[in-house]
Amino acid sequence: MKYKQVDIKEAADRFRNGEAVYAARCIDGMSFREVTAATMLLVLEIPVPETETKPEKGGKTAPPTKKTIDRGKVKALHEAGWSNTKIADEMKCSTWSVSMILKEIREQEEKQNEVNTDE
């Protein structure tokens, strides 16, 4: 696997899109201050297939598309007793995303129950 170093903004954007972001430190013979200064944020570098053209440097690129997560599958796995971490691993997303999806599902169900009881 190949990794590349990224800045904090790109690391945050990639994390929000469900990608894994790693922090690496070189600590052999270094003081704590030197270790914190040497922290690097890394992401998995996915090679571009030869058939695709690489974007030109300095040009504007389209914003990354958001990953679609099957909410029905998340709900089914949760109801089957899976942990949020295990669901996130299965769905290839973050545990935060799983938590937010389950929260939205609960809120939708509560609203639906309110509508049904009002009728």
Long-range contacts (C-beta under 8 A, 24 or more apart in sequence): 1-44, 2-44, 2-45, 2-47, 3-42, 3-43, 3-44, 3-45, 4-42, 4-43, 4-45, 5-40, 5-41, 5-42, 6-41, 6-42, 6-43, 7-41, 8-41, 10-41, 10-43, 11-41, 11-43, 13-64, 14-43, 15-94, 17-64, 17-66, 17-67, 18-67, 18-69, 18-92, 18-93, 18-94, 18-97, 19-43, 19-44, 20-44, 67-93, 69-93, 69-97, 69-101, 71-101, 71-104, 71-105, 74-98, 74-101, 74-102, 74-105, 75-101, 75-102, 75-105, 78-102
